[in-house]
């Protein structure tokens, strides 16, 4: 899994590619924690290149979202498609997140 971040005016866009499994999920949490500690309350996960997400990956998304929500922030998902989208839909976790087709749409929502 690879994570690249870019700062925007009101949020940080984290572009995640590859596979988010039990081994890699903590990497996502650490990356998010870094930005949260830097003062950002809104993170956008750009998931167009995400190929796979395991139950540990889902747990990481939930943990980050809960941390941000408790600080009046949000974790927004965008570009969710294919198998990862199916996993979010089958577990009904997709209903817990704001989901956009693209990071640009997510950024325009602020």
Secondary structure as GFF3:
##gff-version 3
##sequence-region A 1 110
A	DSSP	beta_strand	2	7	.	.	.	ID=ss1
A	DSSP	beta_strand	12	20	.	.	.	ID=ss2
A	DSSP	alpha_helix	25	37	.	.	.	ID=ss3
A	DSSP	beta_strand	42	46	.	.	.	ID=ss4
A	DSSP	beta_strand	50	53	.	.	.	ID=ss5
A	DSSP	alpha_helix	55	70	.	.	.	ID=ss6
A	DSSP	beta_strand	74	78	.	.	.	ID=ss7
A	DSSP	alpha_helix	82	90	.	.	.	ID=ss8
A	DSSP	three_ten_helix	93	96	.	.	.	ID=ss9
A	DSSP	beta_strand	98	100	.	.	.	ID=ss10
A	DSSP	alpha_helix	103	108	.	.	.	ID=ss11
###
